[in-house]
Amino acid sequence: MMNMKSGVPRTKKITYTAILIALAVSLRLIKHALFGPMQFVNFPGIFTLISGVLFGPVTGITVGFASYVFSDILIGLPGPWTAVNAFFMAILGLISGLIWSRKDKTKISKAGLGIGAFMLMFAFDITSSWLLLITMGVEWFTALVIGLIGLFMPASGGFLIAVGPLTEGTTAVLTVMLVHALVRGIKRVN
């Protein structure tokens, strides 16, 4: 699992990819069932980052895209935002796979992974909000300003202040914890 390029059978890689997609979708569905649309963690983001870090860019792209498409369909909320979010989450999986594609996963810095995950998720939130507003006919600069303000101020009937950084922070912390727990567990098994 640590280095997919070095002889892990294709069947195992497909299995790991399916498990990561299933975890992202099921945890997002549970969060939605318990808390509704309130944002405080991005489960597709966590598992996209994990898949990119541990398995590389192709798995990151696959998990990122599929987790948003399947979870939006199962929640019953597919729409133009599904395509936008799935596209940008796939890009996030690609970037995380390229950034952390070293052979020895035990040398990945917790601080570096945490800061990188936070920045990638922040960029995801800004770009997905921006593009979605543009597709709705909002002028590009206005869409960018609204997207940025929406991360810090309550928008669209919301009530949380700084929901964007809160979501990115919890997503980054959980990503770091899970990546390092998986790396330690795999190292112990090998």
Steps between C-alpha positions, in 0.01 A plus 500: 500500500790735566631509147254400234753526220715222642311186426166525681255305287247699302214324680625627836529854369145485364381364836673777696351760265150356543539494880611865507205604280259300718636657819477852358144449376369317806650746751365794300155337498515441878610860559217624280244278677610620844578867436339586165691726264700663781870501412770420753694222327545393137511119490552478121791741550656287773489179300608673179807637677573161660468322166728749326761485775505121539418378150588779258329743268284258299339355812463852640316612186273195506409527869450876479269489202302188595448592865328827414291359216378195691434681828308784333285247316434298816423810705257599227667830418661461157526818300756724332693518830556124476698538179692800633585338835589164342728669246687708758523212749656289224753780444569500876566123483738551209693776678525309829625196312768708329609687813535199731605233249815391682587140551547516878166621636637496857703813420196713422497789746183535706529878490565503125209266432271700729587837348486358147163333563360821649620707203370248244159487668489882525583526128232237428236699688588827329524362145190282524290788640642736241434272201153406622403866533638569152290216355198665663572820307682706762783719366840336568642760742175527695486118515853491642416760768179319597687168512766643730255681728284186522789312658519744790152649540163323522356466151187349346316479830799355688591595853862395548776760491820387325343171390756474217813502717323280758421239234846518347662474843305195613551337161876562514535374858304181429700444180832525687379269776371237258799509265747457784289229668479308171872539435587379853257209474633388165857534620419275798336238276796492261 
